[in-house]
Each structure stands twice: as C-alpha cells, then as structure tokens.
Amino acid sequence: MAFLKADEISRIYSDRLFDMTGATPRRRKILCPLPMHNHSNYTPSFSIYWSRNRWCWRCFGNCNLRGDVIDFVGYMHIPGYDPRDPQKLSKAISMLTGENYTPSPPTPPERTHETRLPAGVLDRYRPISPEVISYGRARGVNEGTLRSFYVGAHYDHRHTYMTIPTIEEGQVTGIKLRNIDPGGARYRSVKGSRAGLFNYDSVLYQSGHIFVVKGEIAALVMIERGLLACAPSGGESMKLDQRYVNALALANVVVIGDNDYDPEVRAKTRKMAEERSKSLGAKLVFPPEKYKDVDEWILDNPEAINKLKEM
C-alpha cells in the first residue's frame, strides 16, 4: 500500500463510503454522520456524488465539509483532521486500508479539460460596448450582470456581436458570438472553442433547484432574478456528457424547453428537451403556450419566478 498514491487509494476504496455511512447508490442523501455536525434539525444534508472517477461527499449543513473516502475516515476518527496535513492524511489512509502508509511527494493535478483558446482571450472582447449593454437591457439583463459574466463585444465589417464566454473550473473553454444586428447568422463561436455548460462553476455539486435552459441569455435573465440556472453552450441539440450529469447530481434539476412558432421545429426541439430531461433525471416544463421562451414569460409576468421556485 505504501507504493500507491493517495489519489489511487481514494479511487480503489471509494465504494467503502456506502458501508461506512449506511447510504446506498440509490439513497445518497442522509443525515450528516460527522461528529462535529451540530444537528439543530434532522434534515438530510450529507450527499454522496460521483466525481473524478470516485465517490465523494459533501455536507450542505452547518459543518459544510467535503471530501473523499479518506477524508471521511479522517474527520470521523482523527481529532483536528486536516486533509492538507500529510501526517494526518497518512494516518487516515492507514486506518482505511489497515496497512501502514507512507506518502509520496505530491504531483500537480492533470488538466481535465482541453481547450485551444489562448490565455487572456477575454481581453480581446473588452470593454463591453454600449450596443451590447443596450441589447442586454432590452433582453432583460442589466449591465452589472453582463459584466459579472465577462460578456463583451466584437465587431466585424458587417455585424456587432455580444460575446458570451463559457468558463469551467476557472478556465475559459469557449466563447459564443451572438449577432445583435439584423441579418446574418445569429450565432458563431471563437475559433478553438468547445461546447460546455454556461455557469458551470456556480451549479457544480449544488443542491436545491437548478434550471437547465436553452440559451445563455435566458439563464442570465433567471440568474438576475435569484434563480440558479445554466445553459448548454451548444444549444438544444447538445448532449450533456456524464461529467455534466454528475455535476448536477445533487440538485432538483428542472429542464425548461421552449415553444417554437414553427410546428416542425417545435416538435424537434421538444423531443430534444425530453431527451435532455431524461439524461439528467430531471423534471421537464415549458412556458405557457403564449410565450416562446422562458425569459419572455418571466419578463412579461414577474409572477413566473414564484411558479418556477415552487417546481
């Protein structure tokens, strides 16, 4: 065991989390068992989820701790456990495996996502322009929200674009260009972009309601009004791979489709929304028939926010 790294041991012994907590792969939210947790109520707050090829855990209650199977043993049995302390980490591993463990020197983590976008790419689309601010305001998003999501501007010889970046784990993985002038294609992407999940870092392993909507602007409208929302940057047809399914696993996910005016397009997009909700194990809802998109519904009827919160 001394020849294995802590990361390898974490993956090998990952399933032991269920034995030690009494949870199961189908019942992964329980009362927090950690000794430092002060139970002022008995609402289950300890959640187990799949991440980085192992089972991990997080308490959303007052102890607000997280970790893997090694950390669980440490917090349960080692006073003053700190996963950054090599001696305490080694002791936790020895208790978990039943063998003496000698830590090896740490190695930098591997990059999990590849992107061909250069460092500092967002600087090319700053500052945000008055035209983009005006367009955002017309769509129901104020300047402060646009700036907080690093929305910018781009011009070519024919059109003005709103630039919308997708950022995952602090890395810019893609930038979408939304044409805000009449004519021409509505969307294109900066070369080197890859499809991702807009607002990924905010929804990662969160509980409560998370709304998965068709586009970034709809997500911004909802976020500005206090809802937690995200959007696949590839639109309705983008399939959410297992990494995104895992990221949303702790939440009560609601997929929101739209009511396209063209009957053929509507049938096609509804089918894609149904497939997305099925892949996420999520509830599927649509705006009332008179509205095409959820942001149109919210802007016309502020009470829509309360209805969404109750889903």
Secondary structure, 3 states (H helix, E strand, C coil): CCCCCHHHHHHHCCCHHHHHHCCECCECEECCCCCCCCCCCCCCCEEEEEECCEEEEEECCCCCCEECHHHHHHHHHCCCCCCCCHHHHHHHHHHHHCCCCCCCCCCCCCCCCCCCCCCCHHHHHCCCCHHHHHHHHHCCCCHHHHHHCCCEEEECCCCEEEEEEEEECCEEEEEEEEECCCCCCCEEECCCCCCCEECHHHHCCCCCEEEECCCHHHHHHHHHCCCCEEEECCCCCCCCCHHHHHHCCCCEEEEECCCCCCHHHHHHHHHHHHHHHHHHCCEEECCCCCCCCHHHHHHHCCCHHHHHHCC
